[in-house]
Amino acid sequence: MHCAPPGFVSLDSMSTDTRIHVHALVDQLEPVQLTALETLLQSMLDPGVS
């Protein structure tokens, strides 16, 4: 049986409106901000990798 990590939100449980809103915000980022966000997201998804 697969157990999701604490705080994990299934894509099925996240509203479509929320996903669209987040994508719209990401689309407004400057390249340096997008790079920082990528690094942040990677560290959130795999905190053991630096």
N, C-alpha and C positions, 0 to 999 in steps of 0.2 A: 504494500500500500504506500502510495506517495504522499508525503506530508509537505505542505507548503511552508516556507519560512515565515516567522512572525512578521506581521505587517503586510504580507503578500496580498495583493488585490487581483483577483482573476479578471481577465479582460472581459469575461462575460458579465461580471458584476459591476463593472465601471460603465457609467452611462455614456452613450454615444455623444451627448452634448459636452460632457467633461473632456472626452478625448479630442473632440473638435476644438474646444477652447484651448486646451494645452498645445495642440499643434499650431493654432493661430498665434499663440504667444511665442512659441519657438521660431516661427517664421519671421517674427519681428526682430530677432536678435542679430546683433552685429557679429561678424565672423569670430572675433576674439571671445565674445560671450558664448557663442555656440560651442567653441572648443572647450571653454570652462564647464559648460553644462554637460557636454559629453563626458568629461573627466569625472564630474560629480555623479552622473548617473552610473557610470562604470563602477565607481567606488561604492555606491549604494547597493548595486546588484552583486558585487563580489568584493566585500570589504577586505578580504585577505590578500588582494592584489594591490600593489602600490605603484 
